[in-house]
Structure formats: C-alpha cells, structure tokens
Amino acid sequence: MANSPGIHRNRSVTFLRKAGQLTAFFALAVLCLIAFAALASAQYPNQERDRERAFDRGAVRVSHERLLVDFGGGNGGRPSPDAVCDEESIAVGFHVQMGEFFNTAWLDCVHIRRDGELGDEVRMTERTGSPGGRPVLDAFCPRGMVLRGLRGRAGASIDEAVGMCSPFHETAERRERIATEPTQPVVRPHAGGHPAGAECPAGSVITGFHSNSGEYMDHLWVLCSELRRGD
C-alpha cells in the first residue's frame, strides 16, 4: 500500500522539529559555556592582577651589606653579640626582656620567597644585650609590613622603643610617600630620657640589632639592609 502525501509531510515536520530542538539545545549549551567563562573571569580578576603584578615586580633580594644606625642611649657598657636575621630575611617585629631597665632585645624575621613575597614562617634571632629581667614585651608589625625604624626615648639607657612599620612592597619600590604604622610601645618602668630614633634609608629595612651592655642595655643601634630588585 503506498504512503499518502500527508504522511510524508508529517514525517518531514517531525524531523524538522527535532532538528530545530537539537539546534536550540546546542546553542543554549554554547551560551551557557560562554556565560560561565565570563563569570569565572569576573570572579577572579584580583588574583590574575596580583599574579601579573608579582611577575612584574620580580624577585627581591636583601643586601649583604648592613648599615649601622644609632638609636641612642648612654656611654657605658661593652659591645654585645648582634641579633641578626638569617640571609634573605628581614625583621617584622621585636621583643625586649627587662627588669628595671632594658636587658636583652631580639627580632622576629621572615624570609623573602623567590616570587618576591614575604614568607609565613617567623624565626627569632639570637639576643643582644645583658641577660636579666623577667617580663618579655612584644612589638609586632601588621601583616604585610616590615620594620624600618625605631622611635622612643633614651638617656643613660633605653627608656622606650616603638617599631615603625611600612608595607613591604612600597618599601622595596622606594616610593616617595610611604605609609607608616607603629608597633606596640615597649617601655621600661619609670621611663624618662629624651626623644630618640633610628630610621633606615629609603628602600632599606631592619635586619638586626647591635648594643653596648653592662648590667643592662646601655646603648642600641639598628642594622639596616637594602632591598634590591633581582632580574
């Protein structure tokens, strides 16, 4: 029995309808993929930008040369062993053990990674000064900042020390105007003295302490190291 023209038309209509549905499905799938890609790109622009900036900045190296900058204090005592950060490390805070006067001081240091960012692990230096005292007072830079100087008071000894912190990358880039935030103040009992301070040159950070000490810490210097851009 021969098929009627109506049956052929119905089959053609059904085929075209299915073909149109498949085309619409694939078109919708493509649009969904495009939308997802656009959403992913919009969701992580900061990460991409940070990676590009890190690549542009390159490695940051710490100079092996150290500059001695006088903070202040008295004329007594003898040189004590230095408190110095490890190679390729810089200070992000410090500690003082004291009784009536400052006795010993040491630093918290972090390593600069090969990608030019600060590491997460904090390592303490050896101590400089004269053993003694009981309480330990701490002074920390905010995260992402590094120690660039000290301010405080000094007379015949050290009376007060406050760390001055600046953003790591701004310091390495030697920006003309750089943010500065103080640490917690470290103050001896019955403090007096006169204003004192030591600041590293532009582009440099604290990598050590040097002191003269007798029964207590008489005089304090900071050791500064230059940050240099690598290739």
C-alpha positions as CSV (number, residue, x, y, z in Angstrom):
1,M,0.0,0.0,0.0
2,A,1.5,3.4,-1.0
3,N,2.1,6.1,1.7
4,S,0.0,9.1,1.3
5,P,1.4,12.6,0.8
6,G,0.1,13.6,4.3
7,I,2.2,11.0,6.0
8,H,5.4,12.3,4.2
9,R,4.6,15.8,5.3
10,N,4.1,14.8,8.9
11,R,7.4,12.9,8.9
12,S,9.1,16.0,7.4
13,V,7.6,18.3,10.0
14,T,8.6,15.9,12.9
15,F,12.2,15.7,11.5
16,L,12.4,19.5,11.2
17,R,11.0,20.0,14.7
18,K,13.6,17.6,16.2
19,A,16.4,19.2,14.2
20,G,15.3,22.6,15.5
21,Q,15.2,21.3,19.0
22,L,18.7,19.9,18.8
23,T,20.0,23.2,17.3
24,A,18.4,25.2,20.1
25,F,19.9,22.8,22.7
26,F,23.4,23.1,21.3
27,A,23.0,26.9,21.0
28,L,21.9,27.1,24.6
29,A,24.8,24.9,25.7
30,V,27.3,27.2,23.9
31,L,25.7,30.3,25.5
32,C,25.9,28.6,29.0
33,L,29.6,27.9,28.5
34,I,30.3,31.5,27.4
35,A,28.4,32.8,30.4
36,F,30.3,30.5,32.7
37,A,33.7,31.6,31.3
38,A,32.7,35.2,31.6
39,L,31.6,34.7,35.2
40,A,34.8,32.9,36.1
41,S,36.9,35.7,34.6
42,A,34.9,38.3,36.5
43,Q,35.1,36.4,39.8
44,Y,38.9,36.2,39.9
45,P,40.2,39.5,38.4
46,N,42.1,40.4,41.5
47,Q,44.0,37.1,41.6
48,E,45.0,37.5,38.0
49,R,46.0,41.1,38.6
50,D,48.1,40.1,41.7
51,R,49.9,37.4,39.7
52,E,50.7,39.9,37.0
53,R,52.0,42.4,39.5
54,A,54.1,39.7,41.2
55,F,55.6,38.8,37.9
56,D,56.3,42.4,37.0
57,R,57.9,43.0,40.4
58,G,60.3,40.1,40.2
59,A,62.5,38.8,43.0
60,V,63.5,40.9,45.9
61,R,67.0,40.3,47.4
62,V,68.4,41.5,50.7
63,S,71.8,43.2,50.5
64,H,74.6,41.5,52.5
65,E,75.9,45.0,53.5
66,R,74.5,46.3,56.7
67,L,74.3,50.0,57.8
68,L,74.6,50.8,61.5
69,V,72.1,53.5,62.6
70,D,72.3,54.9,66.1
71,F,69.1,54.8,68.2
72,G,70.5,56.3,71.4
73,G,71.4,55.5,75.0
74,G,74.3,56.0,77.4
75,N,78.0,55.7,77.0
76,G,78.6,52.7,79.3
77,G,78.8,49.0,78.6
78,R,80.7,46.9,76.1
79,P,79.7,45.6,72.7
80,S,77.3,42.6,72.9
81,P,76.8,40.0,70.2
82,D,74.4,41.2,67.5
83,A,70.9,40.0,67.0
84,V,70.7,39.4,63.2
85,C,68.2,37.9,60.8
86,D,69.1,35.0,58.6
87,E,70.2,35.5,55.0
88,E,67.4,36.8,52.7
89,S,65.3,37.6,55.8
90,I,64.0,40.9,57.3
91,A,62.5,42.0,60.6
92,V,58.8,42.2,61.2
93,G,58.8,42.7,64.9
94,F,60.9,42.6,68.1
95,H,61.0,41.6,71.8
96,V,62.6,43.0,74.9
97,Q,63.2,41.3,78.2
98,M,63.6,43.8,81.1
99,G,63.6,44.4,84.8
100,E,64.2,48.0,85.8
101,F,66.0,48.6,82.5
102,F,66.1,47.0,79.1
103,N,68.2,43.9,79.3
104,T,68.1,41.9,76.0
105,A,66.4,42.5,72.7
106,W,65.8,40.3,69.7
107,L,63.9,40.3,66.4
108,D,61.2,38.3,64.6
109,C,62.3,37.7,61.0
110,V,60.6,36.3,57.8
111,H,62.2,35.0,54.7
112,I,61.6,36.7,51.3
113,R,60.4,34.0,48.9
114,R,61.7,33.6,45.3
115,D,58.5,35.1,43.9
116,G,59.2,38.3,45.8
117,E,56.6,37.8,48.6
118,L,57.1,37.5,52.3
119,G,57.1,34.0,53.8
120,D,54.8,32.9,56.5
121,E,57.3,31.3,58.9
122,V,58.6,33.6,61.6
123,R,62.1,33.0,63.0
124,M,63.7,34.7,66.0
125,T,67.2,35.9,66.1
126,E,69.7,35.5,68.9
127,R,69.6,38.1,71.7
128,T,71.7,41.2,72.1
129,G,72.2,42.8,75.5
130,S,72.8,41.7,79.0
131,P,70.9,38.7,80.5
132,G,68.5,39.6,83.2
133,G,65.0,40.8,83.8
134,R,61.8,38.8,83.8
135,P,58.9,40.2,81.7
136,V,59.1,39.9,77.9
137,L,57.4,42.7,76.0
138,D,56.5,42.2,72.3
139,A,56.1,44.6,69.4
140,F,54.8,43.4,66.0
141,C,54.3,45.0,62.6
142,P,50.9,44.5,60.9
143,R,50.7,41.6,58.4
144,G,52.4,42.6,55.1
145,M,54.5,45.3,56.8
146,V,58.2,45.3,57.7
147,L,60.3,47.0,60.4
148,R,62.0,50.2,59.0
149,G,63.0,52.0,62.2
150,L,62.6,52.7,65.9
151,R,61.3,55.7,67.8
152,G,61.2,56.2,71.5
153,R,63.2,57.7,74.4
154,A,66.7,57.2,75.7
155,G,69.0,58.7,78.3
156,A,71.7,56.8,80.2
157,S,69.9,53.7,78.9
158,I,67.0,52.8,76.7
159,D,63.7,54.0,78.1
160,E,61.2,53.4,75.3
161,A,61.2,51.8,71.9
162,V,58.4,51.7,69.3
163,G,58.8,50.0,65.9
164,M,58.0,51.9,62.8
165,C,56.5,49.6,60.1
166,S,55.8,50.1,56.4
167,P,54.3,47.9,53.6
168,F,56.9,45.6,52.2
169,H,56.4,46.2,48.5
170,E,56.1,50.0,48.9
171,T,59.5,49.9,50.7
172,A,61.1,47.8,48.1
173,E,59.8,50.1,45.3
174,R,61.2,53.2,47.1
175,R,58.0,55.2,46.9
176,E,58.3,58.8,47.9
177,R,55.3,58.7,50.2
178,I,55.1,55.5,52.2
179,A,52.6,54.5,54.8
180,T,54.0,54.1,58.4
181,E,52.3,52.4,61.3
182,P,53.8,52.0,64.9
183,T,54.1,48.7,66.8
184,Q,53.1,48.4,70.4
185,P,55.4,50.6,72.6
186,V,57.9,48.8,74.8
187,V,58.6,51.0,77.9
188,R,60.7,50.4,81.0
189,P,59.3,51.2,84.5
190,H,59.8,54.9,85.5
191,A,60.8,55.8,81.9
192,G,62.4,59.2,81.3
193,G,65.1,60.2,78.8
194,H,64.7,62.4,75.7
195,P,63.3,61.6,72.2
196,A,65.4,59.1,70.3
197,G,65.1,57.4,67.0
198,A,66.7,55.4,64.2
199,E,65.4,55.1,60.7
200,C,66.7,53.0,57.8
201,P,67.3,54.8,54.5
202,A,64.7,54.7,51.7
203,G,64.5,51.1,50.3
204,S,66.1,49.6,53.4
205,V,64.7,47.6,56.3
206,I,65.9,46.5,59.7
207,T,67.8,43.2,59.7
208,G,69.5,43.3,63.1
209,F,70.2,45.0,66.5
210,H,73.6,46.0,67.9
211,S,74.0,47.0,71.5
212,N,76.5,48.0,74.2
213,S,75.7,46.5,77.6
214,G,76.9,46.1,81.1
215,E,74.4,45.2,83.9
216,Y,71.7,46.2,81.4
217,M,71.5,47.5,77.8
218,D,73.2,50.9,77.7
219,H,73.1,51.8,74.0
220,L,71.2,50.5,71.0
221,W,71.8,50.6,67.2
222,V,69.7,49.1,64.4
223,L,71.3,47.3,61.4
224,C,69.7,48.2,58.1
225,S,69.9,46.3,54.8
226,E,68.9,47.5,51.3
227,L,66.2,45.7,49.4
228,R,67.2,45.1,45.7
229,R,65.2,44.0,42.7
230,G,66.5,40.9,41.0
231,D,66.3,40.1,37.3
